[in-house]
């Protein structure tokens, strides 16, 4: 277990990291997603729906699961991604809706 000072040093380091725009940059590959770049909202919605893990977190979680799955001699299958056409459809529908309201 960490000592109090080690924990405090970690907090200080994390505070510095949180000031770096590169660390805070959204790394999600789903750039057409309505919540891209709004990570707090994205994670909250994923937590609420309990459907799947946000795309930005999937690569490193999948790496860890693949190692665990090997132990049980199982096979890990990735979930199908939401087609880009669906995201484009949402944007089109939103545009139609905003055009009507103008």
N, C-alpha and C positions, 0 to 999 in steps of 0.2 A: 504494500500500500504506500502511496505517496505520503511524504511528510507535508506539514502545513506550508512550509516555505517553498517546496517544490510545486505544490498546487498554486500558490500565489504567483510564482515565476511563470507558470503556464498561463495563468489568467492575463498577466502583463503581456506575454508574447501574443496571445490571442487578441488582445485589445489592439496591438500594433497591426496584426494581420488584418483585422476588421477595418482598418483605415485605408488599406491598399485596394484601389479600384479593380486591379487585376484579380485579386482574391474574391472580390464581391461580384465579378462579372458572371452573368448567367451562362453556364456551359451546356445547357440543354440543346440537344440536336433538333428539337421540334420547334423551329423558329417561326412557324406559322401559327403556333398555339396562341390563343388569346391571352394566356397568362405568361408568355415568354418574357423573362426579365423581371417578373413580379413573383419572385421565388416564395416569399412568405405566403402569399395568397395561394399559389400553386400547391405548396406542401399542405396547407390547411385544407384545401379541397380534396386532395388525395387522401388525407387522413379521414375526412368526413365520409367520403364515399367508400373507403376501404376496398377499392377496386384493384389498384396496382400501385407500384412505386413510381414516383416521377422519373421521366426518362433520363434526367441528368444523374440520378443515383443508380440506375440499373447496371451500368457496366461494372462498377466495382463490387456491387452486391452479387451480381451473377458470377464474377470470378470466385468469390468466397463460397458461394453455393456449389459451384462446379467441383471444388475441392472436397466439400462435404459429401456430395452425391457420389463421388468416386469411392469413398469409404464403404458405402452401402451397395456398391456396384449397380447403381441406378443410372438413369439417363435424365438429364435436364433438358427440357424443351422450352424455348423462349416463346412468350406470348406474342400473338400477332399484333403488329403495330397498327395504329389508326391510319387509314389511307390519307394521303395529302389531299385527295379530292374532297374528303369530308371537311377538312379545314377550309378549303377554298369555297365550298358550298356555304359554310357558316358565314364567311365574309360576304359572299354574294347576297345571302338572305338579309344580313344586317344592312347592306347597302340599299337593297330594295326597300326595307323598312324605313330607313332614314330618308330616302328619296320621297316616299309617300308622306312623311310627316313635315316636309319642307313646304 
